[in-house]
């Protein structure tokens, strides 16, 4: 007994075979090539970024070639921003001047013992001030413009007196320096 297969079944079988070949083609040829193309696009982007960075370095080197003393000036500027010793009196004087320029009253300065952090020494200090809000904003701007690197790490504000619009301001500051010279004196004065 022979089963007679109609033309519709052959057409359906042919369509299924074509669909299987198409799906296999997608997984075997198209998707791997698409992945390769996206990998090549990533490499092109990375290479273009690398070329841009190297172009910037080249222009910097050409600029340094024109002015070789530029490195020395940059090192001197860094030495001024981060001096060798703690120079606590200098820090107090800078903060007092910044407070005076901004209209705040400078009340106290309490340094802690300096600590080493990644090859740089840090002295954390607490500064108490009194004044108005906008004077505080100006003081923070003054700190940013100081010739020495001093960073504000915390700020506490409380009302000073009910009858006056003044604020009690307590700042925690960090100043940086490069050697441990003079730390013994500071540590000895704390006890």
C-alpha positions in Angstrom: 0.0 0.0 0.0 1.4 3.3 -1.1 0.6 6.5 0.6 0.0 9.2 -1.8 1.5 12.5 -0.8 -0.2 15.6 -2.2 1.4 18.7 -3.5 0.4 20.7 -0.4 2.4 18.3 1.9 5.5 18.7 -0.4 5.1 22.4 -0.3 4.9 22.3 3.6 7.9 20.0 3.8 9.9 22.3 1.4 8.9 25.3 3.6 10.0 23.5 6.7 13.3 22.6 5.2 13.9 26.2 4.0 13.0 27.4 7.5 15.5 25.0 9.1 18.2 26.0 6.6 17.4 29.7 7.3 17.6 29.2 11.1 20.8 27.2 10.8 22.2 29.9 8.5 21.4 32.5 11.2 23.1 30.6 13.9 26.1 29.3 11.9 26.8 32.3 9.6 25.0 35.5 10.5 25.2 35.7 14.3 28.9 34.8 14.5 29.7 37.3 11.8 27.6 39.9 13.6 29.5 39.2 16.9 32.8 39.6 15.0 31.7 42.8 13.5 30.7 44.2 16.9 34.1 43.1 18.3 35.8 44.9 15.4 33.7 48.0 16.1 34.8 47.9 19.8 38.5 47.6 18.7 38.1 50.5 16.3 36.5 52.7 19.0 39.3 51.7 21.5 42.0 52.4 18.9 40.4 55.8 18.0 40.4 56.7 21.7 44.0 55.6 22.1 45.0 57.6 19.0 43.2 60.7 20.6 45.0 60.2 23.9 48.4 59.8 22.2 47.6 62.9 20.1 47.0 64.9 23.3 50.3 63.5 24.8 52.1 64.5 21.6 50.8 68.0 21.7 51.7 68.3 25.4 55.2 67.0 24.7 55.6 69.5 21.9 54.5 72.3 24.3 57.0 71.0 26.9 59.6 71.0 24.2 59.0 74.7 23.5 59.2 75.5 27.3 61.2 72.8 29.2 61.1 74.8 32.4 57.4 74.2 32.6 58.0 71.0 34.6 60.0 72.9 37.2 57.3 75.6 37.5 54.6 72.8 37.9 56.7 71.1 40.6 57.3 74.4 42.4 53.5 75.1 42.3 52.9 71.7 43.8 55.5 72.3 46.5 53.7 75.5 47.4 50.3 73.8 47.5 51.7 70.8 49.5 54.8 71.9 51.5 57.4 69.7 53.1 56.6 70.4 56.7 53.3 70.7 58.6 53.8 74.5 59.2 50.8 74.7 61.6 51.3 78.4 62.2 51.0 79.0 58.5 47.8 77.1 58.4 46.3 79.1 61.3 47.4 82.3 59.7 45.9 81.4 56.3 42.6 80.4 57.9 42.5 83.5 60.1 43.1 85.7 57.1 40.4 83.9 55.1 37.9 84.3 58.0 38.8 88.0 58.3 38.4 88.5 54.5 35.0 86.8 54.5 33.7 88.5 57.6 33.7 85.6 60.0 35.0 85.6 63.6 37.7 83.0 64.1 37.4 81.4 67.5 39.5 78.2 67.8 41.8 75.8 65.9 42.3 72.3 67.3 44.8 70.2 65.3 45.1 66.4 65.7 48.3 64.4 65.4 49.3 64.1 61.7 49.0 60.7 60.0 50.6 59.3 56.9 48.3 58.5 54.0 49.7 57.1 50.7 53.1 58.8 51.1 51.6 62.1 52.0 51.1 63.3 55.6 47.7 64.7 56.6 46.8 66.9 59.6 43.1 67.1 60.4 42.0 70.1 62.4 38.8 71.5 63.8 38.1 75.2 63.3 35.3 77.1 65.1 33.9 80.2 63.5 31.0 82.5 64.0 29.2 84.6 61.4 26.4 84.7 58.8 25.6 82.2 56.1 26.9 84.2 53.2 30.1 84.9 55.1 30.5 81.2 55.4 30.1 80.7 51.7 32.7 83.4 51.1 35.0 81.7 53.6 34.7 78.4 51.7 35.5 80.2 48.5 38.6 81.8 50.2 39.8 78.3 51.2 39.6 77.2 47.6 41.9 80.1 46.6 44.5 79.6 49.3 48.1 79.1 48.2 48.1 75.9 50.3 45.9 72.8 49.8 43.4 72.7 52.6 40.2 70.7 52.2 37.0 70.9 54.1 35.8 67.4 55.1 32.9 68.2 57.4 30.8 71.1 58.3 28.4 71.7 61.3 26.2 74.7 61.5 24.1 75.7 64.5 22.3 78.9 65.5 24.4 81.1 67.7 21.9 83.2 69.7 18.2 83.7 69.3 18.6 87.5 69.3 21.3 87.5 66.5 21.3 86.1 63.0 24.7 84.5 63.6 25.7 80.9 63.1 28.1 78.8 65.1 30.2 77.0 62.5 32.5 74.1 63.1 34.6 72.9 60.2 36.9 69.8 60.0 39.8 70.6 57.6 42.6 68.6 56.3 46.0 70.1 55.3 48.7 68.1 53.5 52.5 68.0 53.7 55.2 65.7 52.4 57.7 64.9 55.2 57.4 64.0 58.9 59.7 66.9 60.0 58.2 68.7 63.0 55.6 66.0 63.8 57.4 65.0 67.0 56.9 68.5 68.3 53.2 68.5 67.4 52.7 65.0 68.9 54.6 66.0 72.1 52.5 69.2 72.6 49.3 67.2 72.4 50.1 65.2 75.7 
